[in-house]
Amino acid sequence: MTTSNNHTKQQLTPTQRSQIKRKSKRGNYETQVIYNILDEALICHVGFTVNNQPFVIPTAYGRINDKLYIHGSPASRMLRTLTKGIEVCVTVTVLDGLVLARSAFHHSMNYRSVVIFGTATLINDPEEKFVALQAFTEHVIPQRWQQIRQPNKQELQGTMVLSLPLTEASAKIRTGNPIDDQPDYDLPVWAGVLPLQTVAGKPIADERLIEGVEIPDYVENYVRNYNI
């Protein structure tokens, strides 16, 4: 898997697995586009097969440069299985809107998605593991890491961290209005896009919060980074 420079934009070279085949015009292989989608989404789905039984597990993740990190308990069947070097497929989706057409057939969604293929590597180096845990926290809520108690030696030992290279991946993006059959444009039916966003509600303080601790600005004004 290689990258090439195309007018200063780094591109991943599509493989047989990562090549977008259906609706290929929606495919995108720019690394920055892929990174932007990964940085905005919060949950990935990890797909793998064990003894001919497929599993798809949702989990949190973090990204550092061209590596995706997932973590959890050493007792996790998913993590223990992935350390054996089996092939994995990770997917991430950001939903941007509901596309309402004049016909049922042409209803759709506007979205940005990423599909990643590869094998995961167990991280044993304590320093890299520590930095990965920081990436997990900062991915969920930026500026949090410096305020909280950071993992101690026992917690680091009790956490398994795996990395997945972002070298075989592709993005697929749909934007814009519904595309109806030409005769249906004359139907008296409202059509268009209903935009959707991830919006934070009002913070709810922990019942055991000590008196005088104020809500941090990064919590009170929390937003996801929209890189449409």
Buried (B, 14 or more C-beta within 10 A) or exposed (E): BEEEEEEEEBBBEBEEEBEBEEEEEBBBBBBEBBBBBBBBBEEBEBBBEEEEEEEEBEBBBBBBEBBBBBBBEEEBEBBBBBBEEEEBBBBBBBBBBBBBBBBEEBEBBBBBBBBBBBBBBBBEEEEBBBBBBBBBBBBEEEEBBEEEEEBEEEEBEEBBBBBBBBBBBBBBBBEEEBEBEEEBEEEEEEBEBEEBEEEEEEEEEEEEEEEEEEEBEEBEEBEBEEEE
